[in-house]
Amino acid sequence: MKIFDYPDREAWLKGRMKGIGGSDAAAIIGQTPYKTNTELFYEKTGHRDAEDISGKDCVIYGTKAEEPIRELFKLDYPEYIVEHHPYRIYQSEEHPFMQASLDGELTDQAGRHGILEIKTSEIMQASQWAKWKDQIPPNYYVQVLHYLIVTGYQFAVVTAHLRTTWQQDRKTEVRHYFIERSDVEDDLKLLTAEEVKFWQYVTDGKKPPLMLPDI
């Protein structure tokens, strides 16, 4: 993979627009309720601008919480070396349109490299809890797969801070999910094929068939 370090957030944001990132991957295969693959196609071909969600409360919370959550992870799991490069973009050498920006990079005691993905979510109803039961929601799972493809790393850890509010009482439940690359090789191959297919649609300027999320 290739590594690009940008001088500031503005340059980093521009760099992210040049290919497919982790949050795009789920839209390509219809696994996110937030965007369809055709909407993503129009963004990548320059026919529409991506929605600016930076001002949403949940996004602001997640952005500000990322650093303390990363520090807490270091305390809870001292067996990992944790690094973070805020304005770094990784690019796949085999498929240069595939890129990744990571919440953290991990090195385990065996010297293997991994991904740290941080999620915060406001849980409002039982159906949302169900998506986190013994798994991570499909859109986040696909995002992690994408990062594994780009980096070639051997494992990933998702640390999720799930918040609930009842009247004046606020609680946060912390869950960790561990993913070994060797356990998801088939999914990695399938996602790679779908992303290559989607990017060919972008290159050709031909709109892909609509895929709707089954969630």
Helices and strands as residue ranges (DSSP letters): E 2-5, H 9-16, H 22-28, H 37-44, H 57-76, E 81-83, E 88-91, E 99-100, E 104-107, E 113-122, H 126-131, H 138-151, E 155-166, E 169-180, G 181-183, H 185-204
